[in-house]
Amino acid sequence: MLFTDLTFLYFHAIVVALRWWLPPRAAGPLLLVASYVFYLSAGPRYVALIFGATVFAWWVGLALSRATRPKALLGFAVAALLAMLAWFKYSAFAAQQVAALLHLPRPAFTVALPLAISFFSFELISYVVDVRRGTTPERSLWRFALYVSYYPHLIAGPIVRAEELLPSLRAPKPFDDTRFGDGVYILLIGFLKKTVLADRMAPWADAVFSDPSAHGTLGVWMGVLAYTGQIYCDFSGYTDIARGASLTLGLPLPENFDWPYLSTSITEFWRRWHMTLSRWLRDYLYIGLGGNRGGPLRQYRNLLLTMLLGGLWHGANWTFVAWGALHGLALCAHKLWDTALRGFPLAQRCARRARTSCSPGPRRCSRSPPRGCSSERRPSPAPGRCSCGSPTTSPASAPSGPRRPPPCAPRSTRSSPSWWAISSRFAASAGRCTARCRQSPAGSTGR
């Protein structure tokens, strides 16, 4: 049952009607039954798989709170869940690679991929890891099963963590016409992206990528742009349908896309594209590998490994591995470039000026205070000073020289400006220097 089928619309309309007609205490059991009916629509073979994995992770969460060796139990649980994912998703691919390496006939070994195994495997892993880190485990099996199998986010994300959904399941909210209207609006936007935009661009992109030599330069570029729009509208459209459908049931889901094509760097792109996956890879893989501890070389290694495994998560093919490697190398290059740019004194001065610039008028600041300037450290700013601690002046009395950074701004939080800002400020400094030299008497040094 796909989101764009009429069958799904009829099914979801019935579930919404029952959700708001029945008493609130019946909302959880109703959604659990509806979620398993939705999963059964793809075939009854793997219902036992998702239910067995759910019971296993739920038991591990309860056992971690009283285990004498919780670290070993956590390792066993994560290994078991990853083994389940690897068997169903990568065993056939691994068998083909081994046969090609040993020059053996291509094996006829295939394993059917269960619906949404990539998503609910990651959600179960995040749950057991969070319990080990101190989160309270869920005592109710049926509520935890609903969190795992909840049908709006089951097949295409977003990847929801337990603390993002379980509190809403424990205390169902009453009907809110504003929230319901927002859900319908997001649902319609998702259908617009998927059926009107993505599905219309798909034939053009498929025709170009299937035979690039049959198209000229302009046609190939148009095909590339069509695929760029198709993949965004398709994926974000499915996510919007999921978020809108869930909101009509009174359960909000996290946002997954934030205009990623407007990003100014590859790092910002991955903060805007598939945001729940990016946060999952960061919190459970990148930080687990060491994060940015141990120096820049280990940080680059961890970034590359994280993106390689993230690419492999998308599909069992070498193209996904290459895609992950390219994005990992791009992230490493951006980190290296950003670190090198911070070494220029001019870039540091521009960053300080950007952080301490205040708008005209008393006690008004044009930027939010730096991270080091918290309300606890400066509960009541003195008159004539903005919230970041720097003096506020009128345009007439503003000093002409560069302002000093606030004493509470840590050096590590100063962002590096763009090349456009650097060149603009350099040109302005050069213009002021030339004007002073022209005004100085002949033969003087201009000092």
Summary of the structure (lengths in Angstrom):
residues: 447
radius of gyration: 27.5
end to end distance: 77.7
largest distance: 92.7
contacts: 1304
relative contact order: 0.06
helix: 66%
strand: 0%
